[in-house]
Every structure is written in C-alpha cells, then in structure tokens.
Amino acid sequence: MEKIFTKYWGDFDDMNMLLFVAIVLDPRYKFKYVEFLFKIFYKPVEGVDSSTKVNNTLSLLYTHYANSLVGTHDENIKFEASGMSQNNEMQDCDVQSQWEKFVENENNVDTKSDLDKYLLDGLEKSKNFNILAWWKTSSERYPIVSKIARDVLAIPVSTVASESVFSTGGRILDCYRSSLSPKTAEALIYSQQWLRTTTFKEYKFEDLLDEIQNLDILEKGTSHN
C-alpha cells in the first residue's frame, strides 16, 4: 500500500495542483488546512515550498479569471461615469461638498481582492454543509473566486475501483483498459451497473467487454483516418 501511495503521491511536483485548490475553495478548510497537512506530511522546508506552489497556482487562476472580467467591469465603469456627469450638470457646483464626498468614498474603498477576503474570513461549520449551495449564495461577496469554484468543483472525480468497474470475475486493469477513451470508460461503468441491478445475470460481462473493445478500436481507427 505504501508503494502505491508513493507512486501517486510521493512526488509533490507530479501532483495536480487543482486537487489542493479544490480544498482551498472549500470554506470549511481553506488554505489553512492545506498548510496544516503539509506541516504533518512534509519536512519544514518542503512544506513551505509546497504551500507556496499551491498559493501561486491559486493566484494565477485568480488573475486569469479577473482579467477575463475586465471588459465587463470597464463597461460598467463607463456607464456609471456617464450617469455621474449628467447628474453633475444638473447640480450646482459645490466644490466643498463634492470634496467631502470624495474623501468619504476613498476611505470606504476596500483594497482587498475577493480572494483575500475569502481567505481571511472565518471557516464554515462542517455539519450539514452544502458547498455548492454556499458558493451560490456567496457569489456576490466573492464574484471572481466563486467563478473559479464553479469550474474547479465541477470537475468529475471517480472513486470506483478499476477492478470493480471492468470485471465481475476478478480481472485486473491491463494496458488496454488503462488507455480507454472517456466515452468507452463511461459505457463500461454504466453497463456494469445495469448488469448488477437487472435480472439478466446469465449475460456474461466478458462478452460485453469484448464487444465494447472492438467498438473502441473501430472508433479510434476512424478518428485517425
């Protein structure tokens, strides 16, 4: 078991950073939990480096999403500025009152990004927590981070054992099965589930697998042509 764990999780540089970003985007844990885990499983220097890598990945994601929203934000600013100029033309020019309002607005400006706000805000309780519902209701407070969460948390993850999915007779995952297309793998998963829940127990799953293998080979051959 340790050998298998080391193969997939032993080298931090080979891990998908989105796995850790997904943890950070869970308001029950956030970045503090990632740092906590790294302190337990890694040496001090390695733990700090790993935390920095996750933080940099999240920052790059945030910058990418923020830049994609710049066009919409600029249009809103132009619209608001146009409305302000029209209102100013209708009002008397009171420099002092305008100055006081300007200072008040400047003092109320929050320079923190919504990513900073999210990370600094308190953790949510774990009991009966619905993370997708939470992000839906928190999208106004964290407009950019919520879009990242929408995409990252929507990535499907399968926890079904490969032996259980591909065989009812104990056959293990071979070189062919490890290169199945997503469409074929999905067909195998659903077919296995149907066979286990229907009354057609006499139908051999091995025959079904061979048929799907042939279809997959034909599909790959057609795509290459």
Secondary structure as GFF3:
##gff-version 3
##sequence-region A 1 225
A	DSSP	alpha_helix	2	9	.	.	.	ID=ss1
A	DSSP	three_ten_helix	12	14	.	.	.	ID=ss2
A	DSSP	alpha_helix	17	24	.	.	.	ID=ss3
A	DSSP	alpha_helix	30	41	.	.	.	ID=ss4
A	DSSP	alpha_helix	44	68	.	.	.	ID=ss5
A	DSSP	alpha_helix	70	90	.	.	.	ID=ss6
A	DSSP	alpha_helix	95	108	.	.	.	ID=ss7
A	DSSP	alpha_helix	114	120	.	.	.	ID=ss8
A	DSSP	alpha_helix	131	137	.	.	.	ID=ss9
A	DSSP	alpha_helix	143	152	.	.	.	ID=ss10
A	DSSP	alpha_helix	162	166	.	.	.	ID=ss11
A	DSSP	three_ten_helix	177	179	.	.	.	ID=ss12
A	DSSP	alpha_helix	182	197	.	.	.	ID=ss13
A	DSSP	alpha_helix	205	224	.	.	.	ID=ss14
###
